[in-house]
Amino acid sequence: MDWKKMALIVIDMENAFIDPSSPLCIKNALATVPACGKVIEKARERKIPVFFVNRVYRKNGSDVEFTRYQSWYDGNRYLAPDSTGPLSIDVPAEFKPKAGDYCIIKPRFSAFFQTELDLILRRLGIRTVIMTGTTTPNCIRTSCYDGLSLDYNILIIEDCCSSNTEEIQRVNMEDMARVGAVITSAEEFLLDKFEMADYADEIQKRVQMDETAPE
């Protein structure tokens, strides 16, 4: 594997989405923390760039989605800059950035929407994006679809993603697999023999060789 052409994306593993006392808590997020931690360490070992892509809301709510504004307002204006505690942007030890990691703030669900993620990935020569974090039906799924639309290979580590129910997790993973994402487990990814084909590169080469008129 050419690990330098892969990047690990860790989405929204903040206290507000993990802590059971938070109104934003995703029920199965806390259980994924150990597997996520192992995947992050293996990525660093393989020299795969690690991107922590998180939410931070301005204290006046000017950047909060209108569909979430009332919840944010009633919930003590969670995810505020420099916040701590169960409603905060603080993260467990496994998600503390280290030297060489990237930190990106996303204003909406997708890690790609109005962020510099795509720009940095292309500058680094990344072809495959590995998705982990929460939540599967929202941030993981929108990031998956945007990544596919931008011609990245998408690899999703299923047990490093979380939903509020097992059924939501299952149907969303099935949908993403149907549109072209590759689904794997942390156990498989951690193996030294793990491999994944560069489907995007293969199709690009086929298109470049095709002499058919484009009209």
C-alpha positions in Angstrom: 0.0 0.0 0.0 1.1 3.5 -0.7 0.0 4.9 2.6 1.1 8.4 1.6 -1.9 8.5 -0.7 -4.4 7.9 2.1 -5.7 10.3 4.8 -7.7 9.5 7.9 -10.6 11.8 8.7 -11.9 11.8 12.3 -15.3 13.6 12.5 -16.9 15.3 15.5 -15.6 13.1 18.3 -16.2 15.9 20.8 -17.7 15.7 24.2 -21.0 17.2 23.1 -21.5 14.2 20.8 -19.9 11.5 23.1 -20.9 12.4 26.7 -24.1 10.6 27.7 -25.3 13.6 29.6 -25.2 15.8 26.5 -28.5 16.4 24.5 -26.4 15.9 21.3 -25.0 12.6 22.5 -25.0 9.8 19.8 -25.9 6.7 21.8 -23.2 4.4 20.3 -20.4 7.0 19.9 -18.7 6.3 23.2 -18.3 2.6 22.4 -16.3 3.4 19.3 -13.6 5.4 21.1 -11.2 2.5 21.7 -11.3 1.3 18.1 -10.9 4.9 16.8 -7.9 5.4 19.1 -6.2 2.2 17.7 -6.9 3.3 14.1 -5.5 6.8 14.7 -2.3 5.4 16.2 -1.9 2.9 13.3 -2.4 5.7 10.8 0.3 7.8 12.4 2.6 4.7 12.4 2.0 4.3 8.7 2.6 8.0 8.1 -1.0 8.5 7.0 -2.1 12.1 7.6 -4.7 12.4 10.3 -7.4 15.1 10.1 -9.6 16.0 13.0 -12.6 17.7 11.6 -14.9 19.2 14.3 -17.7 21.6 15.0 -17.3 24.9 16.9 -20.2 27.3 17.1 -19.8 31.1 17.6 -21.3 32.3 20.9 -23.9 34.4 19.2 -25.2 31.5 17.1 -24.5 33.2 13.7 -23.1 30.1 12.2 -25.5 27.5 13.7 -27.7 25.6 11.2 -31.2 27.0 11.3 -32.5 23.5 11.9 -30.4 23.1 15.0 -30.6 26.7 16.3 -33.4 26.2 18.8 -31.7 23.1 20.2 -28.5 25.1 20.5 -30.2 28.0 22.2 -32.1 25.8 24.6 -29.0 23.7 25.3 -26.8 26.4 26.8 -25.2 27.3 23.5 -23.2 24.1 23.2 -19.9 23.6 21.2 -18.7 27.1 22.1 -15.0 28.1 21.6 -12.8 27.0 24.5 -15.7 25.2 26.1 -15.2 22.3 28.5 -17.5 19.7 30.0 -20.3 17.5 28.5 -21.5 20.2 26.1 -18.1 21.2 24.9 -15.7 20.9 22.0 -13.3 19.2 24.3 -12.3 15.6 23.3 -11.1 12.4 25.0 -7.4 11.7 25.0 -7.6 9.5 21.9 -8.6 12.5 19.8 -6.0 15.0 21.1 -4.0 16.2 18.0 -0.3 15.5 17.9 2.5 17.1 15.9 1.8 16.5 12.2 -2.0 16.2 12.5 -4.4 18.6 10.9 -7.3 20.3 12.6 -10.3 21.7 10.6 -13.5 23.3 11.7 -16.5 22.5 9.5 -19.5 24.8 9.4 -22.0 22.1 8.4 -22.3 18.3 8.3 -19.9 17.4 5.5 -16.1 17.6 6.2 -15.7 19.0 2.7 -18.4 21.7 2.7 -16.8 25.2 2.8 -13.6 23.9 4.4 -10.0 23.6 3.2 -10.0 19.8 3.4 -10.1 19.2 -0.4 -7.4 21.7 -1.1 -5.0 20.2 1.5 -5.8 16.6 0.4 -5.0 17.5 -3.2 -1.8 19.3 -2.2 -0.7 16.2 -0.3 -1.5 13.9 -3.3 -4.2 12.0 -1.4 -6.3 9.5 -3.4 -8.1 7.6 -0.6 -10.1 9.1 2.3 -10.7 7.0 5.4 -13.8 8.0 7.3 -14.3 7.6 11.0 -16.3 9.5 13.7 -19.9 10.4 14.2 -22.7 10.5 13.1 -23.0 7.9 10.4 -26.3 9.2 8.8 -25.3 12.8 8.9 -21.6 13.8 8.9 -20.1 10.5 7.8 -22.7 10.1 5.0 -22.5 13.6 3.6 -18.7 13.6 3.8 -18.7 10.2 2.0 -20.9 11.5 -0.8 -19.0 14.7 -1.2 -15.7 12.7 -1.3 -17.0 10.4 -4.0 -18.2 13.4 -5.9 -14.7 14.9 -5.7 -13.3 11.6 -7.1 -11.7 10.2 -3.9 -11.7 6.6 -3.0 -13.8 6.4 0.2 -13.0 3.8 2.9 -15.3 3.7 5.9 -14.3 1.9 9.1 -17.7 0.7 10.3 -16.9 0.1 13.9 -15.2 3.5 14.1 -18.5 5.2 13.1 -21.7 5.5 15.2 -25.4 6.1 15.0 -28.2 6.2 17.6 -29.4 2.7 16.7 -28.0 -0.4 15.1 -30.6 -0.2 12.4 -29.7 3.3 11.4 -26.1 2.3 11.3 -26.8 -0.8 9.1 -29.0 0.9 6.5 -26.6 3.9 6.1 -23.6 1.6 5.7 -25.5 -0.4 3.0 -26.4 2.8 1.2 -22.9 4.1 1.2 -21.6 0.8 0.0 -24.1 0.8 -2.9 -22.8 4.2 -4.2 -19.2 3.1 -4.1 -17.7 3.4 -0.6 -15.6 0.5 0.7 -16.7 -0.7 4.1 -14.2 -2.4 6.5 -13.6 -2.9 10.2 -10.9 -1.6 12.5 -9.6 -5.2 12.9 -9.1 -5.5 9.1 -7.5 -2.0 8.8 -5.0 -2.7 11.5 -3.6 -5.8 9.8 -0.2 -5.5 8.1 -1.6 -7.2 5.0 -4.5 -4.7 4.6 -4.9 -3.5 1.0 -7.3 -1.4 -0.9 -7.4 -0.8 -4.7 -7.2 2.7 -6.1 -10.4 2.6 -8.1 -10.4 6.3 -8.8 -7.0 6.1 -10.4 -7.9 3.1 -12.5 -11.0 4.9 -13.9 -9.0 8.1 -14.6 -6.5 6.1 -16.6 -9.2 4.4 -18.6 -10.9 7.7 -19.4 -7.6 9.2 -20.5 -7.0 6.3 -22.8 -10.5 6.3 -24.3 -10.4 8.1 -27.7 -14.1 8.2 -28.1 -15.4 11.7 -29.0 -16.9 13.3 -25.8 -20.1 14.6 -27.5 
